Amino acid sequence: MGLPISIDIPGCDNSQAFDWAFARLRQIDKKFSTYKPDSEVSRYIKGEVSEDGLSPEFKNVIKACRRAEKLTDGYFSAWAAGAFDPNGYVKGWAISRAGEIIEKAGFKTYCIGAGGDILARSNTDKTWNIGIQDPHNKTEILNLLSISNGAVCTSGNYERGPHITNPMTKKPADELLSVTIAGPDIVWADILATAVYAMGENGISFMSSQPGYSYLIVDKSGSVNSTLDI
């Protein structure tokens, strides 16, 4: 995925759970990285393998991307830039899979962070404090969330430059500086963050149809529109 990934498991006194989780993340990266010429996704993009010949896991990702596109009125699209690129889906999905590995290892309290996406879990009184960075000033925090179980995902161009395409215009989305979504499921929160960023100002009304998910949106002028508790 080409992103720094951190895992925190309080009370874990051996490396096995970490090793298993990172091994699963490397496995996903090997299969779905568009930067690796021999990955399954690269071979699929180049036409070296047909959709029928893909692995079951890959087929499920394609199916999930198509469903996400439908549920976001086309604004989340793994085909927005032409060729298939599942990275917008795979990041949150990979974090979720790593979380499953940690839980199978017997740990129910943990936090995984990767490229602006955070999955936090707790079956104790542990709460995780998550700061939302000000895209205008990276040394400042716009909001500090305290969560026990949930996900926080942020999309924007201020870190990586223009990389989110508006599928309707086929041009880089540029109405907003950042979109942060908080909710129970990291995969859907990540999809919503990307879709709403692509929608621009129209994403605010779209979020009204997403019960259980809150947002913090920063526009180009620095104005903040938020339903997150401050």
C-alpha positions as CSV (number, residue, x, y, z in Angstrom):
1,M,0.0,0.0,0.0
2,G,3.0,2.2,0.2
3,L,1.9,3.7,3.6
4,P,3.4,3.7,7.1
5,I,1.3,1.4,9.3
6,S,1.3,1.3,13.1
7,I,-0.2,-1.2,15.4
8,D,-0.7,-0.8,19.2
9,I,-1.8,-3.8,21.3
10,P,-1.8,-2.9,25.0
11,G,-0.7,-5.8,27.2
12,C,0.8,-7.8,24.3
13,D,4.2,-9.0,25.6
14,N,5.3,-11.0,22.5
15,S,5.6,-10.2,18.9
16,Q,3.5,-13.0,17.4
17,A,0.3,-11.1,17.1
18,F,2.1,-8.2,15.4
19,D,4.0,-10.6,13.1
20,W,0.8,-12.3,12.0
21,A,-1.0,-8.9,11.4
22,F,1.9,-7.5,9.4
23,A,2.2,-10.7,7.4
24,R,-1.4,-10.4,6.4
25,L,-0.9,-6.8,5.4
26,R,2.1,-7.7,3.3
27,Q,0.1,-10.5,1.7
28,I,-2.6,-8.1,0.7
29,D,-0.1,-5.6,-0.6
30,K,1.6,-8.2,-2.7
31,K,-1.7,-9.1,-4.4
32,F,-3.3,-5.6,-4.7
33,S,-0.5,-3.1,-5.1
34,T,-0.7,-1.3,-8.4
35,Y,3.0,-0.4,-7.9
36,K,4.2,-4.0,-8.1
37,P,4.3,-5.2,-11.7
38,D,3.8,-8.8,-10.8
39,S,0.9,-8.3,-8.4
40,E,-2.4,-9.8,-9.3
41,V,-4.0,-6.4,-9.8
42,S,-1.2,-5.3,-12.1
43,R,-1.5,-8.4,-14.2
44,Y,-5.3,-7.9,-14.3
45,I,-4.9,-4.2,-15.4
46,K,-2.4,-5.3,-18.1
47,G,-4.9,-7.9,-19.4
48,E,-2.6,-10.8,-18.5
49,V,-5.4,-12.4,-16.5
50,S,-9.2,-12.3,-17.1
51,E,-11.7,-11.6,-14.4
52,D,-12.8,-15.3,-14.5
53,G,-9.2,-16.3,-13.7
54,L,-8.8,-14.1,-10.7
55,S,-8.5,-15.4,-7.1
56,P,-11.7,-15.6,-5.1
57,E,-10.4,-12.8,-2.8
58,F,-9.8,-10.5,-5.8
59,K,-13.2,-11.3,-7.2
60,N,-14.7,-10.3,-3.8
61,V,-12.9,-7.0,-3.8
62,I,-14.1,-6.2,-7.3
63,K,-17.7,-7.0,-6.2
64,A,-17.3,-4.8,-3.1
65,C,-16.0,-1.9,-5.3
66,R,-18.9,-2.2,-7.6
67,R,-21.3,-2.2,-4.7
68,A,-19.6,0.9,-3.1
69,E,-19.9,2.7,-6.4
70,K,-23.6,2.1,-6.5
71,L,-24.2,3.1,-2.9
72,T,-22.3,6.4,-3.3
73,D,-24.1,7.4,-6.5
74,G,-20.9,6.7,-8.5
75,Y,-18.7,9.0,-6.5
76,F,-16.6,6.2,-5.1
77,S,-15.2,4.5,-8.1
78,A,-12.3,2.1,-8.5
79,W,-12.6,2.9,-12.2
80,A,-12.6,6.7,-11.9
81,A,-9.3,7.2,-13.6
82,G,-10.0,4.6,-16.3
83,A,-8.0,1.5,-15.3
84,F,-9.1,-0.5,-12.3
85,D,-7.5,0.8,-9.1
86,P,-8.8,-0.7,-5.8
87,N,-6.5,1.2,-3.5
88,G,-9.3,3.4,-2.2
89,Y,-11.1,0.3,-1.0
90,V,-8.2,-2.0,-0.1
91,K,-6.7,0.3,2.5
92,G,-9.6,0.2,4.9
93,W,-10.3,-3.5,4.0
94,A,-6.7,-4.4,4.8
95,I,-6.8,-2.7,8.1
96,S,-10.0,-4.6,8.9
97,R,-8.4,-7.9,7.9
98,A,-5.4,-7.1,10.1
99,G,-7.7,-6.5,13.0
100,E,-9.3,-9.9,12.5
101,I,-5.9,-11.5,12.8
102,I,-5.2,-9.6,16.1
103,E,-8.5,-10.7,17.5
104,K,-8.0,-14.3,16.5
105,A,-4.7,-14.1,18.4
106,G,-6.8,-13.3,21.5
107,F,-6.4,-9.5,21.8
108,K,-9.6,-7.4,21.8
109,T,-8.0,-4.1,22.6
110,Y,-5.9,-2.6,19.9
111,C,-5.4,0.3,17.4
112,I,-4.2,0.2,13.8
113,G,-3.3,3.3,11.9
114,A,-2.5,3.6,8.2
115,G,-2.3,6.7,6.0
116,G,-5.1,8.7,7.7
117,D,-7.3,5.7,8.6
118,I,-7.5,4.4,12.2
119,L,-9.3,1.4,13.6
120,A,-9.7,1.3,17.3
121,R,-11.1,-1.5,19.5
122,S,-11.4,-2.0,23.2
123,N,-13.1,-4.5,25.5
124,T,-11.8,-2.8,28.6
125,D,-12.2,0.8,29.9
126,K,-9.4,1.8,27.4
127,T,-10.3,4.8,25.2
128,W,-8.2,5.9,22.2
129,N,-7.5,9.6,21.7
130,I,-7.4,10.5,18.0
131,G,-6.5,13.9,16.7
132,I,-7.8,15.3,13.5
133,Q,-5.1,17.4,11.8
134,D,-5.8,20.9,10.5
135,P,-5.0,20.7,6.8
136,H,-4.0,24.4,6.9
137,N,-1.6,23.9,9.7
138,K,-0.3,20.4,10.3
139,T,1.0,21.3,13.8
140,E,-2.6,22.1,14.9
141,I,-5.5,19.7,15.8
142,L,-9.0,20.6,14.7
143,N,-10.7,18.0,16.9
144,L,-9.7,15.4,19.4
145,L,-11.9,12.3,19.5
146,S,-12.0,9.7,22.3
147,I,-13.3,6.4,21.1
148,S,-13.4,2.8,22.4
149,N,-14.7,1.0,19.3
150,G,-14.8,2.6,15.9
151,A,-13.0,3.9,12.9
152,V,-11.8,7.4,11.8
153,C,-10.8,7.9,8.2
154,T,-9.5,11.0,6.5
155,S,-9.2,11.9,2.8
156,G,-7.6,14.9,1.3
157,N,-5.0,16.2,-1.1
158,Y,-2.9,18.2,1.4
159,E,-0.5,15.3,2.1
160,R,-0.2,13.4,-1.2
161,G,-1.3,16.0,-3.7
162,P,-4.2,15.5,-6.1
163,H,-5.0,11.8,-6.1
164,I,-8.7,11.6,-5.8
165,T,-10.7,11.9,-9.0
166,N,-14.2,13.1,-9.3
167,P,-15.7,10.3,-11.4
168,M,-18.3,12.7,-12.9
169,T,-15.8,15.2,-14.3
170,K,-12.8,12.8,-14.6
171,K,-10.7,15.6,-13.0
172,P,-9.0,15.8,-9.6
173,A,-11.5,16.7,-6.9
174,D,-10.6,20.1,-5.5
175,E,-13.5,21.7,-3.7
176,L,-12.4,20.5,-0.3
177,L,-9.2,20.3,1.7
178,S,-10.1,17.3,3.8
179,V,-12.9,15.0,4.8
180,T,-12.9,13.0,8.0
181,I,-15.5,10.3,8.7
182,A,-16.1,8.5,12.0
183,G,-18.2,5.5,12.5
184,P,-18.4,1.8,13.4
185,D,-17.0,0.2,10.3
186,I,-13.6,1.2,8.8
187,V,-14.3,-0.1,5.3
188,W,-17.4,2.0,4.9
189,A,-15.9,5.0,6.7
190,D,-13.0,4.9,4.3
191,I,-15.3,4.6,1.3
192,L,-17.4,7.5,2.6
193,A,-14.3,9.7,3.1
194,T,-13.2,9.2,-0.5
195,A,-16.7,9.6,-1.9
196,V,-17.6,12.8,0.0
197,Y,-14.2,14.3,-0.9
198,A,-15.0,13.7,-4.6
199,M,-18.6,15.1,-4.1
200,G,-17.3,18.4,-2.7
201,E,-19.9,20.5,-0.9
202,N,-22.7,18.2,-2.0
203,G,-21.2,15.5,0.3
204,I,-22.7,17.3,3.3
205,S,-26.2,16.5,2.2
206,F,-25.2,13.0,1.2
207,M,-23.9,12.3,4.8
208,S,-27.4,12.9,6.1
209,S,-28.4,9.6,4.7
210,Q,-25.6,7.8,6.5
211,P,-26.8,7.0,10.1
212,G,-24.1,6.2,12.6
213,Y,-21.4,8.1,10.7
214,S,-20.2,11.6,11.6
215,Y,-18.1,14.0,9.6
216,L,-15.7,16.9,9.7
217,I,-15.2,18.7,6.4
218,V,-12.7,21.5,5.7
219,D,-13.2,23.5,2.6
220,K,-10.6,25.4,0.7
221,S,-11.2,28.6,2.7
222,G,-10.6,26.7,5.9
223,S,-14.2,26.7,7.0
224,V,-15.2,23.7,9.0
225,N,-18.5,21.9,8.8
226,S,-18.8,19.1,11.4
227,T,-21.2,16.7,13.1
228,L,-18.4,15.3,15.3
229,D,-18.5,15.9,19.0
230,I,-15.9,18.5,20.0
